[in-house]
Amino acid sequence: MTTPAAKTPISTPHAPAPAHTFHQGVRKGPFVQVSGQGPVDPETSEYLFPGDVAAQTTRTLENVRAIVEASGASFDDVVMLRVYLTTRDDFAAMNEAYGAFVAQHCPSGVLPSRTTVMTGLPREEMLVEIDAFAITD
């Protein structure tokens, strides 16, 4: 009988510190779930690029990537990304920045699945939030 893998928190200084109610991510066996990230500078905790959803998307994905890598996985191990936008008007700019980032960081050429949702976000300056699910060996 095998022992189930322990659920472990993921923590890295290369992504913003999480709120006190959750971790940056959690790993259990080969499964990695990254908490929703925003366009925050991990060193200063400042929200970056007000009004620029493309730049916010790239910064947010950098934060996601840092957490995925801190789990021992690579961005190419990401199988699903969920993108939350505050307005449909930002979709094209987000999609362009998103496409460039995932193409660059998925050398296998197999891009992650994605869902995009329009919703309110916790901070007014946040135009985008992204979470991720990765599976690794």
Protein Blocks (a to p, Z undefined) as FASTA:
>chain_A
ZZdddddddddfkbccddfkbcfbdcehjbccddddddddfklopaehehilklmmmmmm
mmmmmmmmmnopafklpmbdcdddfbfklmmmmmmmmmmmmmmmmmnopacddddddddd
fbfklmbdcddddddZZ
